[in-house]
Amino acid sequence: MYKIIFFLFLTTLLSAKNPNVYAALGDVIYDNVHKIEELGKLDSYKDYKLGISSYVALVTKTKELGFAIESGVELSKKGEYLAALRELSKKNDFYLRKAKSSFNTAIEKEDTALFMSLVNSEIIDTEQRKEDILNYYFQHQEDINASGVIQSFLDEDAELRNREAALHRIKSKKERDAEKIRRLRENDLETQKKLEEKLEAEVIKKKLEIRQQQRKELTK
């Protein structure tokens, strides 16, 4: 029986990314833990290295408990699990705030090494800070190897520029075609006008000829 339960637990652990129990709270913690772990490798975070290491270990242990509860092995520990998630959530938020502060400091002090480490760790919201990231890159590109997040941003912008250029070409062609049609219509109108004037002149001429012929006949 225990072998079956263990097998089910192992299957759940391998097939799921995170436990479904209190997922709204747990997913944020579990998805960020590797990013926070990278912080502990930075020189500027050496004072936090032990704290981060302990945090990562606790997240791993809590995640295992989450899977155990989900599989039915530790159903009685849901309260304990929720309390653990709440504590971890506070630490997660602390490290995220710390990373955001470090990112701002890196820009202000032009600390390119720290800047690149934080950007590529993606612990900061790179999409939200895209403009800041690219501005710093263009100001210091001689010292930066555009890889990872920055390269993806440059590729996106290049694709956008190419798309805009293509749209501009399409628009220009449409405008040229519209201009050509406009000229053709103007030419058609001018031709039509000249034809009408010619016909009208011929009609008038014909009337004059008829009148002159009538006068000659009357004078005979």
Long-range contacts (C-beta under 8 A, 24 or more apart in sequence): 5-71, 5-72, 5-73, 6-73, 8-71, 8-72, 9-67, 9-68, 9-71, 9-73, 12-67, 12-70, 12-71, 13-64, 13-67, 16-67, 16-70, 18-63, 18-66, 19-63, 19-66, 19-67, 19-69, 19-70, 20-70, 21-66, 21-69, 21-70, 21-78, 21-81, 22-66, 22-81, 22-82, 22-85, 25-82, 25-85, 25-86, 25-89, 26-63, 26-66, 26-85, 28-89, 28-92, 29-59, 29-62, 29-85, 29-88, 29-89, 29-92, 30-59, 30-63, 32-92, 32-95, 32-96, 32-123, 33-59, 33-60, 33-92, 35-121, 35-122, 35-123, 36-92, 36-95, 36-123, 38-117, 38-121, 38-123, 39-95, 39-98, 39-99, 39-121, 39-123, 42-114, 42-117, 44-102, 44-114, 45-102, 48-95, 48-98, 52-95, 55-88, 55-91, 55-95, 58-84, 58-88, 59-88, 62-88, 95-123, 96-123, 99-123, 99-124, 100-124, 103-129, 107-132, 107-136, 110-140, 112-140, 112-143, 112-144, 116-144, 119-148, 119-149, 119-150, 120-147, 120-148, 120-149, 122-149, 126-153
